[in-house]
């Protein structure tokens, strides 16, 4: 049922750090994945044009799911390729490569923020029954503090620095932060613990997305649900912008979900899925889905 990891290959990857253009030579330990949606062995690869060496993206020969086949080991992400660090690198790369879009992003954001925008935590506050809730990839805990007082907030964060900041947010409310990969952290809790979970801009990062959803299905109470927000690879903007689309972020984003592939992955692990109409528009770069334990 779980995605199996093949023997990890090892190779040296040269990673250029913007904006200085300096090359930092890192020894990156990679692991090879089979397709997380359909278990295709990925022996016949179809390269996707959006990849950038050494970060190749492929379209699964079995089901078409777009993903990185070879990904850095978890500890590499924690250390050399910390998400906070590569986010800043990508932001700078986009600023340099797409100055017009970057200017729009920066200068129009305040207008977008004037519109009410539904976040996963809003859906939990409105629809979940009181009890423990968990935010996977909680970062510094910014969203954990938005959970209604009827919930006990828990979080999972792989970065030690961010986890300790999030701990300060939840400790006073009786919750705690697990500093681990999401699958490992979820397995530390008894089955049927959580009323709800939020995966906010998270699942696109996790090379073990399948095992994470399988663990969630066990740790959610019956009728409990997870709200998943991910970049929508099927969006119009991706089709127009191509490799410059904001959802293409290498090597941070290892899964590129469409409605179809996210639904296939959820159903495979025993979760029903629905896409609230206004939260899954093809004109939006992101989509929100509700995965429920039945
Ligand atoms: Zn596949």
Boltz pocket constraint, residues with backbone or C-beta under 6 A from the ligand:
constraints:
  - pocket:
      binder: B
      contacts: [[A, 35], [A, 36], [A, 37], [A, 38], [A, 39], [A, 40], [A, 60], [A, 61], [A, 62], [A, 63], [A, 64], [A, 65]]
      max_distance: 6.0
